[in-house]
Amino acid sequence: MQNFTRILANNQAWSAQVLQRDPAFFTERDDAQQPHFLWIGCSDSRVPAETLTGVVAGEMFVHRNIGNQVWETDMNLLAVLQYAVDVLKVQHVIICGHTNCGALKAAMHDGAHGLLDHWLSDIRKVIRWNRAELDAIPDDRAKMTRLSEMNVVRQLAILARTPIVLDAWAKGQTVMLQGVVYDITTGLLNPVVETIGSAESADRLLPKV
C-alpha cells in the first residue's frame, strides 16, 4: 500500500511541475496523439522508454514484452504496429534490447521456465544459429550484450517483412526501422541498425526470416 501511495503522490507532484512549466500541456494533448516513434522494447523495469529517451508525453507510442520480441502471430503487437503505422503515421519504429536481459539469460541456459519457454523459442533459434560466435566470446557479460544485438537484428528482420510494414513501403510511406541496445550500466543507447527504410534495404542489410 505504501508503494502505491507513493506513486499517487509522485503523480501529483509531476502534474504540478508540468503545469507550472506549461499550463496548456495536458489540454493540448487531450484531443489526439501525434507520436513520432513506435518503441518496441523489453518489459524490464530498468528500461523506461520515455525516461531514457527524454521524450515528452505524446511523442512515443509504446509496446513492451519480455525480450522485445516480434512474433508474426502476436495479435497484440500487430495491432499496435498497424495502428502506429496506418493511423498514427509514425515515421520511426525502434526495437530496443538491453544488456543483462533476464529473458536472454533464461534462453541461453537449460532449465524449465514454464510458459515462458514457448516465448523464448525464437531467442533460442538466434542462439543456435550463432553458437560459434557466441561461444568464442569468453566474457559472459559481453556475450549477453552480443546476443542482445543479435536478437534486435532478428526482430527487425521479422518486423521488416510484416505485411503492415511492406504495404506502407509499397505506398511510399516513410517508415524507418531502427534497432538499439540500451546499456543498463551507462544509461546509453547504442545503435545496432541505424535505418531500414525500404524492402530493398531490408533484403540487403537484414538476415532472411
Rosetta silent file (secondary structure, phi, psi, omega in degrees, C-alpha in Angstrom):
SEQUENCE: MQNFTRILANNQAWSAQVLQRDPAFFTERDDAQQPHFLWIGCSDSRVPAETLTGVVAGEMFVHRNIGNQVWETDMNLLAVLQYAVDVLKVQHVIICGHTNCGALKAAMHDGAHGLLDHWLSDIRKVIRWNRAELDAIPDDRAKMTRLSEMNVVRQLAILARTPIVLDAWAKGQTVMLQGVVYDITTGLLNPVVETIGSAESADRLLPKV
SCORE:     score description
SCORE:     0.000 S_00000001
   1 L     0.000  -36.731 -178.357    0.000    0.000    0.000 S_00000001
   2 H   -63.697  -41.249  179.725    2.874    2.336    0.809 S_00000001
   3 H   -66.439  -38.089  178.456    4.391    1.942   -2.671 S_00000001
   4 H   -65.583  -42.569  177.593    1.031    2.595   -4.330 S_00000001
   5 H   -61.146  -37.411  178.417    0.532    5.730   -2.238 S_00000001
   6 H   -63.495  -39.459  178.361    3.997    6.871   -3.279 S_00000001
   7 H   -61.664  -43.791  179.752    3.044    6.520   -6.946 S_00000001
   8 H   -64.221  -40.510  179.021   -0.029    8.696   -6.443 S_00000001
   9 H   -66.387  -41.847  177.577    1.994   11.332   -4.610 S_00000001
  10 H   -61.856  -38.696  179.789    4.654   11.301   -7.329 S_00000001
  11 H   -64.041  -43.891  179.439    1.965   11.719   -9.960 S_00000001
  12 H   -63.477  -39.908  179.240    0.505   14.757   -8.253 S_00000001
  13 H   -67.006  -41.643  178.948    3.957   16.333   -7.938 S_00000001
  14 H   -63.565  -45.833  179.782    4.768   15.604  -11.593 S_00000001
  15 H   -59.965  -42.137  179.882    1.466   17.039  -12.817 S_00000001
  16 H   -65.336  -40.383  179.062    2.001   20.204  -10.805 S_00000001
  17 H   -65.053  -42.107  179.850    5.541   20.631  -12.150 S_00000001
  18 H   -63.707  -45.041 -179.473    4.406   20.146  -15.749 S_00000001
  19 H   -65.386  -32.465  177.955    1.570   22.650  -15.354 S_00000001
  20 H   -65.288  -39.152  179.535    3.926   25.169  -13.805 S_00000001
  21 H   -76.923  -38.672 -174.859    6.172   24.989  -16.885 S_00000001
  22 L  -146.651   95.213 -176.442    3.359   24.743  -19.439 S_00000001
  23 L   -60.009  -22.168 -177.657   -0.240   25.382  -18.281 S_00000001
  24 L   -98.295    6.612 -172.522   -1.632   24.068  -21.593 S_00000001
  25 H   -55.158  -50.012 -174.925    0.431   20.857  -21.662 S_00000001
  26 H   -77.461  -40.383 -179.182   -2.372   18.416  -20.833 S_00000001
  27 H   -66.006  -32.554  178.094   -5.240   20.186  -22.609 S_00000001
  28 H   -67.497  -22.694 -178.356   -3.216   20.350  -25.822 S_00000001
  29 L  -101.723    5.139 -174.508   -2.870   16.560  -25.745 S_00000001
  30 L   -72.843  -38.593 -172.323   -6.470   15.800  -24.852 S_00000001
  31 L   -77.512  -40.157 -174.199   -7.965   15.525  -28.344 S_00000001
  32 L  -160.437  165.035  175.205   -5.402   13.336  -30.149 S_00000001
  33 L  -114.029  147.434  178.377   -1.890   11.966  -30.132 S_00000001
  34 L  -136.471   66.434 -177.061    0.747   12.568  -32.788 S_00000001
  35 L   -72.041  151.158  175.405    3.743   10.415  -31.841 S_00000001
  36 L   -90.428  -23.458 -169.693    6.924   10.358  -33.891 S_00000001
  37 E  -127.824  146.851  158.909    8.018    6.922  -32.708 S_00000001
  38 E  -109.890  123.781 -178.132    6.780    3.411  -32.100 S_00000001
  39 E  -107.575  120.129  174.772    9.004    1.843  -29.458 S_00000001
  40 E  -110.125  105.534 -173.184    9.096   -1.954  -29.208 S_00000001
  41 E  -129.329 -179.341  178.584   11.034   -2.722  -26.054 S_00000001
  42 E   -83.739  152.282  178.919   11.503   -5.202  -23.255 S_00000001
  43 L   -73.490   -7.098 -177.792    9.193   -5.268  -20.248 S_00000001
  44 L   -50.128  130.482 -175.586   12.218   -4.996  -17.948 S_00000001
  45 L   -68.844  -13.054 -179.382   11.529   -2.348  -15.299 S_00000001
  46 L   -88.093    1.743 -174.766   15.041   -0.918  -15.687 S_00000001
  47 L  -123.679   70.013 -178.611   14.365    0.202  -19.274 S_00000001
  48 L   -79.966  111.393 -169.142   11.771    3.033  -19.123 S_00000001
  49 H   -56.148  -53.064 -176.132   11.327    4.157  -22.726 S_00000001
  50 H   -66.131  -37.766 -177.464   10.202    7.760  -22.206 S_00000001
  51 H   -67.004  -48.213 -174.073   12.669    8.446  -19.410 S_00000001
  52 H   -76.102  -18.507  177.363   15.812    7.194  -21.127 S_00000001
  53 H   -97.296  -12.070  177.302   14.949    8.873  -24.449 S_00000001
  54 L    72.571   18.130  178.951   13.919   12.206  -22.917 S_00000001
  55 L   -83.927  161.501  178.270   10.683   12.440  -24.917 S_00000001
  56 L  -102.900  167.207  179.906    7.541   14.055  -23.544 S_00000001
  57 L   -55.272  130.774  179.839    4.030   12.634  -23.361 S_00000001
  58 L   103.681  -11.333 -177.939    2.574   12.270  -26.836 S_00000001
  59 L   -92.305  -20.641 -171.165    5.848   11.648  -28.689 S_00000001
  60 E  -134.560  124.037  171.928    6.159    7.890  -28.304 S_00000001
  61 E   -90.695  133.156 -167.837    3.745    5.011  -28.907 S_00000001
  62 E  -128.268  134.900  168.445    4.995    2.045  -26.867 S_00000001
  63 E  -129.787  130.287 -179.855    4.744   -1.736  -26.966 S_00000001
  64 E  -131.543  142.263  173.318    6.738   -3.818  -24.499 S_00000001
  65 E  -151.498  173.422 -177.594    7.082   -7.538  -23.942 S_00000001
  66 L   -67.715  117.854  177.075    9.588   -9.977  -22.479 S_00000001
  67 L    81.918   14.048 -179.999   12.720   -9.912  -24.621 S_00000001
  68 L    42.961   58.915 -175.360   11.426   -7.260  -27.084 S_00000001
  69 L   -93.074  147.311  173.124   10.053   -9.938  -29.410 S_00000001
  70 L  -118.689   99.667  178.123    8.287   -9.525  -32.751 S_00000001
  71 L   -98.873  132.014  179.166    6.066  -12.542  -33.347 S_00000001
  72 L   -67.312  -13.908  179.517    4.162  -12.722  -36.635 S_00000001
  73 L  -106.326    3.749 -177.938    1.309  -14.352  -34.701 S_00000001
  74 L   -84.869   98.619 -176.138    1.231  -11.874  -31.805 S_00000001
  75 H   -65.860  -28.353  176.598   -2.044  -10.027  -32.363 S_00000001
  76 H   -62.140  -54.481  179.818   -1.239   -7.598  -29.559 S_00000001
  77 H   -61.926  -44.517 -177.064    1.967   -6.448  -31.229 S_00000001
  78 H   -63.837  -36.479  177.629    0.452   -6.494  -34.724 S_00000001
  79 H   -65.815  -42.183  177.139   -2.491   -4.365  -33.605 S_00000001
  80 H   -62.331  -45.610 -178.613   -0.107   -1.834  -32.060 S_00000001
  81 H   -62.447  -45.663 -178.518    2.057   -1.855  -35.192 S_00000001
  82 H   -64.822  -42.803  179.525   -0.872   -1.397  -37.563 S_00000001
  83 H   -64.012  -41.276 -179.384   -2.366    1.436  -35.539 S_00000001
  84 H   -64.549  -43.800 -175.392    1.008    3.150  -35.269 S_00000001
  85 H   -81.444  -47.567 -173.024    1.817    2.857  -38.975 S_00000001
  86 H   -81.745  -34.908 -174.836   -1.599    3.121  -40.624 S_00000001
  87 H  -101.661  -52.389 -176.579   -3.395    5.543  -38.299 S_00000001
  88 L   -80.926  -18.470  178.017   -0.784    7.499  -36.363 S_00000001
  89 L    58.909   41.776  175.544    1.676    7.548  -39.298 S_00000001
  90 L   -62.986  146.758 -178.691    4.737    7.183  -37.106 S_00000001
  91 L  -103.267  -13.747  179.537    7.952    7.512  -39.090 S_00000001
  92 E  -125.389  127.859  171.107   10.286    5.645  -36.738 S_00000001
  93 E  -117.919  114.554 -173.219    9.816    2.120  -35.402 S_00000001
  94 E  -111.542  126.457  170.134   12.541    1.342  -32.882 S_00000001
  95 E  -100.008  125.231 -176.829   13.303   -2.079  -31.429 S_00000001
  96 E  -119.401  114.842  167.820   15.240   -1.725  -28.185 S_00000001
  97 E   -93.966 -176.304  178.528   17.068   -4.563  -26.485 S_00000001
  98 E  -155.469  161.016  179.184   19.193   -4.124  -23.388 S_00000001
  99 L   -72.850  158.450  175.810   22.189   -5.509  -21.564 S_00000001
 100 L    53.649   43.201 -176.302   21.878   -8.098  -18.800 S_00000001
 101 L   -80.080  126.490 -179.294   18.450   -9.174  -20.080 S_00000001
 102 H   -63.596  -35.719  179.174   16.762  -11.857  -17.996 S_00000001
 103 H   -64.672  -42.042  179.613   14.920  -13.299  -20.997 S_00000001
 104 H   -68.365  -37.690  176.437   18.167  -13.796  -22.901 S_00000001
 105 H   -61.843  -43.530  179.954   19.797  -15.358  -19.848 S_00000001
 106 H   -64.156  -39.615 -179.882   16.910  -17.794  -19.490 S_00000001
 107 H   -69.617  -31.617 -176.995   17.097  -18.694  -23.187 S_00000001
 108 H   -71.814  -29.790 -173.804   20.876  -19.176  -23.005 S_00000001
 109 L  -111.599  150.877  178.139   20.752  -21.697  -20.180 S_00000001
 110 L   -69.988  162.520 -179.616   18.996  -25.029  -19.787 S_00000001
 111 L   127.854  150.138 -177.763   16.132  -25.424  -17.346 S_00000001
 112 L   -86.803  136.472  179.067   12.370  -25.280  -17.370 S_00000001
 113 L  -127.499   19.699  178.013   10.627  -21.915  -17.217 S_00000001
 114 L    66.265 -138.891 -178.181    7.025  -22.991  -17.783 S_00000001
 115 L   -56.862  -31.463 -178.064    5.002  -20.954  -20.255 S_00000001
 116 H   -58.591  -27.811 -179.204    7.973  -18.627  -20.747 S_00000001
 117 H   -60.885  -35.004  176.591    9.806  -21.395  -22.643 S_00000001
 118 H   -64.811  -41.222 -177.695    7.364  -21.006  -25.560 S_00000001
 119 H   -68.770  -29.171 -177.129    8.031  -17.274  -25.643 S_00000001
 120 L   -84.720   -2.704 -171.687   11.799  -17.800  -25.585 S_00000001
 121 H   -61.107  -36.511 -179.152   11.847  -20.168  -28.554 S_00000001
 122 H   -71.573  -36.047  176.263   12.791  -17.540  -31.125 S_00000001
 123 H   -63.949  -37.678  178.887   15.654  -16.271  -28.970 S_00000001
 124 H   -66.074  -31.304  173.733   16.887  -19.857  -28.719 S_00000001
 125 H   -62.497  -44.545  179.153   16.900  -20.023  -32.528 S_00000001
 126 H   -59.221  -40.427  179.253   19.152  -16.962  -32.586 S_00000001
 127 H   -64.835  -45.687 -179.746   21.477  -18.680  -30.105 S_00000001
 128 H   -62.229  -44.144 -177.574   21.620  -21.899  -32.164 S_00000001
 129 H   -66.274  -24.274 -175.270   22.263  -20.024  -35.415 S_00000001
 130 L  -120.805   25.989 -174.526   25.095  -18.019  -33.838 S_00000001
 131 H   -58.154  -43.260 -176.506   26.504  -20.575  -31.410 S_00000001
 132 H   -62.301  -45.727 -179.530   30.058  -20.460  -32.768 S_00000001
 133 H   -65.376  -42.599 -178.742   30.350  -16.678  -32.483 S_00000001
 134 H   -66.434  -41.476 -179.656   28.779  -16.586  -29.035 S_00000001
 135 H   -66.435  -22.941 -179.606   30.940  -19.433  -27.702 S_00000001
 136 L   -80.190   -5.546  179.057   34.041  -17.582  -28.889 S_00000001
 137 L   -95.033  110.683 -173.447   33.288  -14.668  -26.526 S_00000001
 138 L   -72.362  -32.479 -176.367   34.932  -15.513  -23.167 S_00000001
 139 L   -82.396  124.780 -174.975   33.325  -12.767  -21.091 S_00000001
 140 H   -63.159  -40.165 -179.046   29.772  -13.664  -20.074 S_00000001
 141 H   -67.296  -42.293  177.319   28.549  -10.087  -19.959 S_00000001
 142 H   -63.840  -36.582  178.566   29.980   -9.302  -23.390 S_00000001
 143 H   -63.425  -43.140  179.926   28.424  -12.499  -24.699 S_00000001
 144 H   -68.563  -34.864  176.880   24.974  -11.473  -23.448 S_00000001
 145 H   -64.948  -42.562  177.877   25.377   -7.984  -24.923 S_00000001
 146 H   -64.184  -38.918  177.413   26.250   -9.508  -28.293 S_00000001
 147 H   -63.539  -38.402  177.573   23.222  -11.805  -28.035 S_00000001
 148 H   -61.266  -41.071  176.904   21.041   -8.771  -27.329 S_00000001
 149 H   -62.940  -44.849  179.238   22.350   -7.160  -30.536 S_00000001
 150 H   -61.378  -40.414  179.544   21.672  -10.352  -32.498 S_00000001
 151 H   -64.586  -41.249  177.480   18.173  -10.539  -31.062 S_00000001
 152 H   -60.455  -44.869  179.719   17.438   -6.941  -32.080 S_00000001
 153 H   -62.896  -43.184  178.379   18.574   -7.685  -35.649 S_00000001
 154 H   -60.126  -44.930 -178.539   16.444  -10.831  -35.761 S_00000001
 155 H   -68.932  -34.702  174.579   13.339   -8.980  -34.574 S_00000001
 156 H   -63.266  -38.964  179.439   13.946   -6.177  -37.093 S_00000001
 157 H   -62.509  -40.409  176.741   14.141   -8.795  -39.836 S_00000001
 158 H   -67.213  -45.934 -178.820   10.745  -10.153  -38.835 S_00000001
 159 H   -58.447  -42.554 -175.644    9.291   -6.661  -38.479 S_00000001
 160 H   -66.970  -15.633 -177.430   10.540   -5.600  -41.927 S_00000001
 161 L  -112.456   14.561  172.339    8.658   -8.451  -43.559 S_00000001
 162 L   -75.517  145.265  177.645    5.281   -7.966  -41.921 S_00000001
 163 H   -55.972  -31.914 -179.327    2.509   -7.043  -44.387 S_00000001
 164 H   -61.570  -48.596 -178.667    1.905   -3.847  -42.395 S_00000001
 165 H   -72.310  -43.099 -179.348    5.415   -2.513  -42.996 S_00000001
 166 H   -62.820  -39.760  178.187    5.695   -3.858  -46.543 S_00000001
 167 H   -65.380  -40.516  178.711    2.363   -2.273  -47.526 S_00000001
 168 H   -62.063  -45.945  178.425    3.435    1.073  -46.060 S_00000001
 169 H   -62.280  -40.903 -179.121    6.681    0.994  -48.025 S_00000001
 170 H   -62.698  -30.029  178.854    4.840   -0.009  -51.202 S_00000001
 171 L   -84.662   -0.432 -178.790    2.621    3.086  -50.827 S_00000001
 172 L    82.920   12.334 -179.520    5.664    5.316  -50.458 S_00000001
 173 L   -75.637  140.255  178.264    5.051    5.953  -46.757 S_00000001
 174 L   -79.631  109.994  174.125    8.078    6.862  -44.664 S_00000001
 175 L  -134.655  109.640 -178.151    8.625    4.108  -42.107 S_00000001
 176 E  -105.869  121.637  179.288   12.179    3.840  -40.804 S_00000001
 177 E   -94.229  132.962 -177.428   13.085    0.773  -38.772 S_00000001
 178 E  -137.865  149.840 -179.223   15.869    1.179  -36.247 S_00000001
 179 E  -129.928  135.174  179.938   17.489   -1.046  -33.645 S_00000001
 180 E  -138.536  159.616  171.229   19.306   -0.133  -30.444 S_00000001
 181 E  -123.614  126.429  179.650   20.617   -1.795  -27.306 S_00000001
 182 E   -88.849  124.787  178.571   20.332    0.058  -24.007 S_00000001
 183 E   -90.351  110.476 -176.450   23.308   -0.366  -21.699 S_00000001
 184 L   -64.561  -28.919 -176.909   21.950   -0.509  -18.174 S_00000001
 185 L   -77.373  -21.143 -178.532   25.382    0.219  -16.674 S_00000001
 186 L  -116.924  -18.314 -175.951   25.862    3.505  -18.568 S_00000001
 187 L    78.818   12.754 -175.494   22.328    4.607  -19.426 S_00000001
 188 E  -104.465  145.489  172.678   23.295    4.913  -23.092 S_00000001
 189 E   -91.513  126.357  179.518   21.537    3.701  -26.236 S_00000001
 190 E  -110.448  118.058 -178.103   23.915    2.013  -28.656 S_00000001
 191 E   -63.255  138.249  174.557   22.751    1.812  -32.291 S_00000001
 192 E  -111.404  -46.695  173.930   22.713   -1.667  -33.831 S_00000001
 193 E  -130.640  118.123 -172.766   20.824   -0.912  -37.050 S_00000001
 194 E   -75.078  -49.307 -179.600   20.554    2.781  -37.906 S_00000001
 195 E  -158.473  126.139  167.613   17.871    2.813  -40.606 S_00000001
 196 E  -117.939  114.151 -172.997   15.953    0.330  -42.743 S_00000001
 197 L  -121.632   10.260 -179.818   13.573    2.336  -44.909 S_00000001
 198 L  -160.314  163.462  176.586   12.560    0.044  -47.753 S_00000001
 199 H   -63.003  -34.718  179.913   12.041   -3.593  -48.682 S_00000001
 200 H   -65.340  -44.369  179.580   15.233   -3.405  -50.744 S_00000001
 201 H   -69.201  -31.616  176.017   17.327   -2.190  -47.824 S_00000001
 202 H   -64.494  -44.628  179.136   15.764   -4.853  -45.586 S_00000001
 203 H   -64.339  -32.536 -175.900   16.753   -7.567  -48.066 S_00000001
 204 H   -82.105  -35.805 -169.596   20.261   -6.137  -48.316 S_00000001
 205 H  -108.746  -15.964 -175.851   21.014   -5.440  -44.668 S_00000001
 206 L  -114.193  150.370  178.095   18.906   -7.873  -42.635 S_00000001
 207 L   -68.116  158.678  176.947   19.021  -11.689  -42.445 S_00000001
 208 L   -71.135  152.462  177.303   16.302  -13.773  -44.059 S_00000001
 209 L  -122.068    0.000    0.000   13.452  -14.975  -41.852 S_00000001
